[in-house]
């Protein structure tokens, strides 16, 4: 998401039309969210000569409930900004398997992909953004957005935990989080997500190496992706209603999956 006020890229905020803020910072572009989208956008903007401030609410990159699969189409985009997943320990993925109630479909991927944890990737992206001249502000939450549409400069003001920031452009890359509320409620989807990193037995690890395995089951789906350090990312989504019926302990969930997915 971007906000583009009616102003030329090289124009500056008009101080006469902005309510005064104590110790306010200014920038050409403010980026909210330090994940993949926010960091990559900030890097390209900084390379184009813009003064960029990037806000990441966490002080350090952490784990996220996701598959941690990086497609072959995405790898060149990371290389373009100086990120080499293989140098970070990423695992090659060349095949795809879809496991259903009674059979498995096994196919070779058209492009080689990799598996890498988001914690590792996100941290390297933030570090790369800093090296490109982005003002990365970790542990700073954006509480509210104020857009002065009556101002000729169209300046956007951000109320943050570190003070007021004024920007000519805004890039919102917060994913499922709502940055305009201090509570940051997750948007309701009707599903619950689970994720864990597993250290598998050698025989099991060998069977999932170089494959992205997706499995569908009654009222949910999930996946297994090999990542760095001989670990495997196991994640799944299941309907909240189903979870309430079968029970939330792991044995009950595993049994429910097994009943409708032979693999």
Secondary structure, DSSP 8 states (H G I E B T S, - for coil): -EEE-SS-TT----GGGS---TT-EEEEEEEE--SHHHHHHHHHHHHTT--EEEEESSSS----SS--EE-HHHHHHHHHTT--GGGGT-EEEEEEEEE-SS-EEEEEEEEEEEE--HHHHHHHHHHHHHHTT-EEEET--EEEEEE-TTSTT--EEEEETTEEEEEEEEEE--TT--TTSTT------SEEEEEEEE---HHHHHHHTTEEEEEEETTEEEEEEE-GGG-EEEEEEEEHHHHHHH-SSHHHHHHHHHHH---
